[in-house]
Amino acid sequence: MLHALKPRTLRRLTVLLLAAAALTGTPATALTGTPAAADDPGWTAEPASGGATTARRPSFYLAGPAGTVLEDRLAIANTGDRERTVTLRGADAYNTPDGAFAVRPARGAQGAGAWISFGAAATVTLPAHTRAVVPFTVTVPPSSPPGDHPAAVVAAEGGREAGVRVDVRVGGPALAALTVEDVSVRGRGAATAVAYTLVNRGNVALTPALALHAGRALGGALDPRPARALPVELLPGQRITLTEPWPGAPAFDRVSLRLTVTAPGAAPATATATAWLAPGGSAARAGAGLLLLGAAAPVLVRVLRRGPPGRRRGEPRAEPPEQAGGPNAPATSEPELTGASR
């Protein structure tokens, strides 16, 4: 008798029954942080202060058109009591899957790291308690596309490395663009989190902010979470996967999520997803399934009582017409289709 259901009621009943069935069933060396710092206190590497200022710089920033040669200086200090020999190189930089800034291994750089050269000063010998300022160049190829090109200078000695970030901006049109993808819900209860992927599809580094909006199928809308800055810098062409804690997620409900990510100069990016939230454990899932079945039962009872379409409530059921000749008359036999004459 389900054919008597109105379309809206049928959709609601189908969703409740499917959810109940699902819940009662059986559930199916990258570097972190900033570039690696030397763990031996005997020596350090950092950008040299320039000009009349003595302010310390956390990283290098160089800008110029394609085909130009840029220059800067690296300061290396030996604070130990013995002589040290430090080798210097350029390295490509990238985002780790969780968004940290990292540098590529020592094998040949193919990006902006290959533009960095220390020339004859690629190996520096430092007596005890001395400091050296080493110049280096960044040669931007004429065919380099505009935008940000992340790199690093790496100092190595005795198996230890210290990396200093180098941001190279090549002149030309800047494009800020990002997308948010692959939204899903992980965990249960206070450990619930929303996972998502950010992709930088432009040519400049981005500092994104995230806003989360959620709705409930059984309890209405939830309070929106205002946009907050994410503790990452998304480099051009990079893809990272992050999780947003959601300790106030409903214990049992069907939720709809809308994530909106913004960044300076970029159009907002939005992605949506839906998910069922239920307490952990097979007993809890079974209880949730029974709860949904209980909610679906009144709808099913009303359908069964309503009967087929076209009959008003209280109207007697229509009986099939009697056959000709009365109720006891024999049914008319049908001819046999044998092809033989009678």
N, C-alpha and C positions, 0 to 999 in steps of 0.2 A: 504493500500500500504506500510505499514511499513515493509513488508517482503523484500522490495527492498533495505533496509538500509544495509550498510556495518556494520560488527560487532562493529568496533570502534565507528562509528557515532551513532549506536543504543545505545551503553553504555552511550555516552555523553548526548544524548537526554533524556534517562531514568533518569539519575542523576539530570538533570536540572528540569524535570517535577516533580519528586518526591520531590525535595527540595522546589519547588514553592508551591506544595500542602501542605507540612508540615508548611511552614511559613505563609500561608494564613489561616490556621485552628486555632482552639482554643487551647492554650497551656495547655497542660495538668498541799559523800562530801569528793569530792576528794580534797586533799591539792594541792595547786599550788605553783610554785617556788620551793625553797629548803624546807626541812622539817620545820614544823610549829615552829616559834620562839615565845618565851614568850612575850606577849604584855604588861606585867607589868614590869616597869623598876626596880622593887625592887630586881630582882635576874637574874642571867645569868648562862648558862651551855655551856662549850666548851672543846675541847681536852686540857689536861694539857701539858705544855711544858716539854720536856724530856731532860735528860742529862745536858750538860753544856750550851746548847742553850736555849735562852728565846724567840725564834721566835714563833709566834702564828701559829697554824695549823688550816686550815678551816674544816678538817674532819679527820677521822681515816682511816689508811690503814694498814691492817694486812695480812701477807702471810705466808703459810706453807703447808706441805703435809696433806693429809687426815689422821685423827686420832691424830692430834697434838692439843695442848692447847696453845693458844696465849693470851697475856696479854697486857693491856693498862690502862690508867687512865683518868677519867673525872673530870674536875674542875668545882665546883659550888660555886658561890659567892653571898652572901646576901648583897646587897647594901642598903637595907632599914633600917628603925628604929625599926622594930619588928622581933620577932623570926619567922622562917619559917620552915615547915616540907615538904621535897621534896621526892617524890617516884620515883624510877628509874626502867626502864625495857628495854628489847630489843624488836625490831619491825622489821617486814619485810618491804622492800622498793620495789617500783615499779614505772613505768611510768604512768602518767595520759594519757588520750586519746590524749592530745595535746603535750605530750612529757615532761612535767614537772616531777621533782623528788618528790615522796610523800611517806608517811609511812602508814602502815596499822593501823586500830584502836586497842584499848587495848586488845581485845579478843585474845586468844592464837595464837602466831606466829607459822608458820609451816615451814618457810624457815630458812635463816641464822639468823633471829631475835631470833629464839629459841636456837641458840648456845650461846647467850650472857647471862652472869649471873653476878649479883652483890653480890650474896651470902647474908651474914648478913647485908650488907650495902645497901640493896634495899630501905631502908627508912633512910633518913638523916635529922637530926634536926640542923638547922643553927641559932645561935644567930645573933642579928643585927650586921651588918658590919663585918662579918666574911667570911672566904673562906675555903672550904674543897676540898681535892683531894681524889676521890673515885676510887679504883682499880676495874677492872672487867676482866673477862676472856671470851674468845671465844673458845669453845670446838668444833672442827671440827670432825664430825662423820667419822669413818673409811670408810664408803661407799659413802662419798660425791664425786660427780663427779668433775673433774677439771674445772677450769675457775673462773669467777667472780660471787660472791654471795653478792648482795647488801643488806644492812641492816641499822639500825639506833639505837642509844640509845636515849631514850625519858625520860626527866625529867618533872614531873607534880606536880603542887601545886595550890590548890584553883581553880581548873577548867582550869588552864592555862598550856600549854605544850611548851617545847623547845626540838626540835629534832636535833641531830648531826649525820651526815652521817657516816656510817661504811662500807668500802669496804674490803671484804674478798676475797683474791685470793688463791684458792686451787691449789697446784702444779699438773702438768701434761700437756698433749697436749692442746694448745690453738687454738681454731677454730674461725676465724672471717668470718662471712657470713651474708649477708642481701639480701633482695629482696624488690622491689618496685612494688606496685599493685594498682588496682582500680583508675586509672588516669581518671579525668574528668575535665570539665571546668564549672565554676560557675560565675554568675554575668554577667554584660554587661558594655560596655564602660570603663571608668577609674576604675571601681570596678571589672573588670574581674580578676579571679584568677584560678590557676590550683590546684586542690585538688588531693592528692595521699596518699597512705598508705605505711609506712615503717615497715618491720618485721625483727627483729634480730633473725636469725636462728642459730647463733653460741653460744659460751659459754663465750664470753668476751664482755664488754661494748664497744660501737662504737660511734665515733664522725663523722657523715656522712657529705658529701658535695654533692650539687645538681647542675647539669647542665641541661639547658632546650634548646631544638632545636625545631623550629616550621617552617612548610611550609604552603603556601597558594595555594589553588586550582586555584584562579583567579588572583593572583598577584605575584607568584613565592615565593622563600624562604625568610624568615625573618632572621634578624641578630641573630645568636646564642647567648644565654646568658651564659657566662663562669661559670665554677663551683664556687660555694661559699659555705663556711662552714655554716651548719645549727646550730642554737643556741640551740641544744638539745644534750643529751647524751642518746643513745638508749641502755637500759639494756638488758641482755640476755633473750631471750624468749618473749620479749615484742613487742607489735604492737601499733603504733601511727599513727594518721591521721593529716597531715599538709596541709597548703595551701600556694602557692607561688603567690604573687601579680603579675599581668600582665597588668599594666596600658597602655602599648603600643600595646595591642591586636587589630587586625583589627576590624573595626566597622561592616563590613559585608563581610563574606568570609567563606569558608569551610577550616578548618585548620587541619593539621596533627601534632601531638606532639610526641616528643621522650624525655623521662626523663632518665638521667643517674645519678645514685647515687654511690658514692665511699666512702670508709672508709679505714684507714690504715690497711693493712694486708688482706683485703677482695677483692675478685674479683668484678669488676664493675657490677652493677645491672641495667637493662634497661627495660623500659615499654613504650608502645606506645598507642595512642588513637587518634580518629578523632572527630571533633565537628563542628557544624554550629554556627557561630557567627552572630548575627543580633541585630539591635537596639531594645530597649524595646518598649512595647506598641503594641496594635493590629493594629493601623494604620501603624506603622513602619513595622510590619511583613507582612501586606498586600502589602505595597509598595515593600518590598523585594521580595515577591512572584511574583508581576507583573514584576519586573525587570528580574527575572529568566525566566518568560514566554516570555518576549520580547527577551531574548537571545536565547530561544529555537525556536521561531517562524521562523527565517530564515532557520534553519535546517529542520523544518517540511515542509516549502514551497518547498525547494529543493527536498525533498523526494517525495512530491506529483507531482512535475513537471517531475521527472525522469521517473515515470511509472514503469511497471513491469520489471523484469530482462530479458535480452536478446534483448531488442529493443533499437537501437541506437537513439541518439538525431536527430530529424527531420524525422525519418523513420515513414511512416504511420502505424497506428494501424492495426493489422491483424484482418480480419473479419472472423467469423465462417463460415465454408463451407456450401453451400446450400444443402438442402435436395434433394434426387433423385426425378426427376419428375418436377423440377422447383419450384420457390418460392411459387406458389399457389397450389402445389400438397398437397393433404391431408396426414397427418401423418399416417404411418402404425399402425394399431391398434395392441395392444399386446393381446395375448390370455388370457382369464380369467382363473384364477387358482381356479376353483370351484370343480374340481374332477368329474364333470358331463360330459357325452359324448356330443359332438356337434351334 
